[in-house]
Amino acid sequence: MDDVGLLQVTVEGISLDRRTAVATNCCRDYLITENDDTVGEPLEHRGYVFMFPFGVQKKDYPLWDANIKGTADARYVGEEKRRGLNVYRFQQTVKDQKTGTQELPGEVLGLPDPTVVADSMYRTERTFWVEPNSGAIVDYTEAMDRRFVYQGRVLPVIQGTLALQHNGADDSTFKLIKTAAVGLPLVRTTLPWVFGPLGVVTLLLGGVLIARTSRREAGPYDDADVTLLSEDTWDEWERAEARQRRTRESTV
């Protein structure tokens, strides 16, 4: 069969909350499905698009699927070890359904008709391995079945398993994920517990030093004297000084 060119294209524009990763639809989200379309149709996203949030929990997440223009739950399956990291595994199933129609040359379906309008059918099964602190997808596989169907005839588009490609030791993205996996828990829990009390102690010490500085500026005594004097001794010393001043003044 001769090459018939591009059968289907999908380009998606989205806007997300940078912290929660939930779709916000703030900036004219759109979907392009035609090869010569440069604008696209307005689209309202729902749920989580392309990513998980920071601090992933052991629960189900509604993940967006552009093919059905809706969400399907990614179910929490369990905790595993993947590429040296502790990860959560999620499974998303999109059941077989019609997602639209497409005008095709009859010859691609073995028909004499110049063109036919075929149903676009779609189903998929995705598995995500997610680093929970950062929400980053460490690994990913998808068993997809996309095809056109017309009067019992089937034209496969994509039928097979897709997988995330790893670049080994030179995978800069994975290095960032490993850094986030270690660093984010420190920022959220360990560092506040360590530096919080230290901050309180620092403030208290600062207050003591300010008080001592003020006391030194008020009297003619050196640092050693001020540090060692008790309150009673200090008051007695001040009274003695006052008596000495009065004696000097009367003598003069």
N, C-alpha and C positions, 0 to 999 in steps of 0.2 A: 504494500500500500504506500502511495506517495505521501510525503510530508504535507500535512494539512495546516501546519502552523500552531500558534498558541490556542489551546482550547479554553482555558480559564485562567483568570488572574484575580488576585485579592491583595489590595493595599488598604491598610487601616490606619487612621489617625486617632490617637487617644489622648486623654488628659487624666492624670492620676494624682491622688494625694500622696505627697512624697513620704509621709510617715506611715500611713495606714495601708497604702497601695490600693485603696478602693477607688473605682472610677468616679470622677467628679463631673465630667461633661461640661467643663467650664469654658472650653476653647474650641468650639465647633468641631466636635468629633465627626469623623466621616468614614465612609467605606467606598472603595473603588473596585468594581468587578468587571469593567470593560477596558479593553486594551488601550483604546484611544481617549479614555476619560482622564482629565487632569484635575478635576474638581471633586468628584464623588458625591454621593448622597449623604445628607445628614444622618447621623446614627447616635442613638442613646445607649451607651454602655451600662452594664450592670455588674455588680460583684467585683471580683478580682480579675484583672486583665494582665496576662503575661507574667505575673509574679505573685509571690506571697508576701505578707507583711513582716515587719520586724517582730521578733518574739512569737513565732508560730506556736500555736497550741495544739494539743492532741484532740482535735475536733474536725468536723467537716467544713470545707470552704466552697462557696459557690464560685466556680471559675467560668469566665466568659469564653464562649466559642463563637467565632465570627461566622462559621458555616451555618449555624442554626440561629444566629442573632439572638442568643440567649445564654443562660448559664446551665451548667450541670455540676452537681456536687462532686468535689474531690474528697473522697472518704478517707479518713485516717485509718491506716492498716496496722502500723506498728513502728517500732524503733529498731534501726539497723545500723550497721557499720558500712560506710561506703567511701571508698577512696581515702581511707584513714580518718574519716570524720564520723561522729555520731549524727545520724540523720533520722528524720521522720519520713515514712513512706506513705504516699497518698495515691489512690486509684480513682480515676475518673472514667465513667462509661457514658458515651453518647449513643443512644439506641438508633437503629436504622430508621431513616426518615427521608422524605422528599424535601429538598432545600430550594427547589426552583426548577426552571426549565431552560433549555439551551437549544438554539437552532444550529443544526449540524448538517454537513454534507451527507446525503444518503449513502454515499459510497463507503464512509467510515464504518457503517453498520451493515455493509454488504447489501445495500438496497439500491434499486435503480432510480429512486426519487432524487431530484436535484438537491432538495433540503428536507429535513424532518425536524420536528420539535420534540426533543427527548426530555424525559425527567432526569433531574440531577439527584442522585441518591447518595447518602452519606451516613457513615457510622465510624466510630473510633473508640479505642481503648487506650488511655494514657496512664503512665506510671511516673510519678515525680518522687525524687529523693531530695528532701529539702533540709538544709542546715537551719535549725530552728532559731538561732540567735539573730541571724541576718536575714532569714527568709530566702536566701539564695538557693537556686536549683542546682544541686551538685551533679545530679544525673537524671536522665529522662529517656523514656522510650514511648513509642506510640505505634499501635497496630491499626492502621487506617485502611478504610475501604471506600473509595470514591469512584463512582461509575455513572455512566449515562445509560438509561434504559428506554427502549422504544419498541412496543409491540413484542415483548419477550426477548428482544435482542439486547445484548449488553456490550457496552464499550468501556473497558476499564480505564480509569484515569490514574489513580494511585491505589495499588493493592499490595501492601507489604508493611514491614516494620521500619519505622524511623528511629534513630537513636542519636543522642548527643555525642558529638565528636570531641575527643580529648586530645590535647596537644602535649601530653606527657609533662616532663619537667619544665618545659617552656610555656606552660599554660598560665599566662599572667592573670587571667580571670580567677582561676582556681587559687592562686596565691593570695589574691585579695579576699576570697571567701575564707581561707584558713586564718588569715589575720583577723577578720571580723569575728570568726568563731571564738577566738581567744580574747580579743580586745573588748567586744561589746559586753560580755558578762562582767568584766572588770569595771567598766564605766558605770554599769547599772547597779552593781551590788557591792563588790569588794572595795573599790576606791571610796565611795561615800562612807562606808563603815570605818575605813581607816582614817581618811582625812577629815571626816566630820568631827570626831573627838579631838583630833589634833588642832582643828580650828578653834574649838572651844578653849582648849588649854592655852593656845596662843593669845586669845583675847584676854584671858585671865592674867597671864603673865604681863601682857601689855598694860593692863590696868594697874598692876602692882608697881611696875617700873615708873609709870606716870606719877603715881602717888609719892613714890620715893623721891623722884626728881623735884616735885613741888615742895616737899619737906626740906630738901637740901637747899633750895633757893631761898627759903624763908629764914634760915639761920646761918650764923658764921662758923659752922663746924665743918670739919672735913668728912669725907665719905665714910671712913672707918667709924667715926663717932656716931654718925646718923644711923648706920646699919646696926650698931650694937646697943643703942639706947632703947629702953622700954618706955612706954607712955608715961609712967609715974616719974621715972628718972628724968625724962625730957622736961616735964612740967617743973620739977624741982630745979633743974639747971636753968630754965628760963627765969624763974623767980630769983635765983642767985645773981643772974646777969642783971636783972632789973635793979636789985639792991646795989650792985657795984656801980651801975650807971648813976644812981641817985647820989651815992657817996662821992663819986668823982665830980658831979655837978655842984654839990654843996661845998666841996673843997675849993673849987675854982671860984 
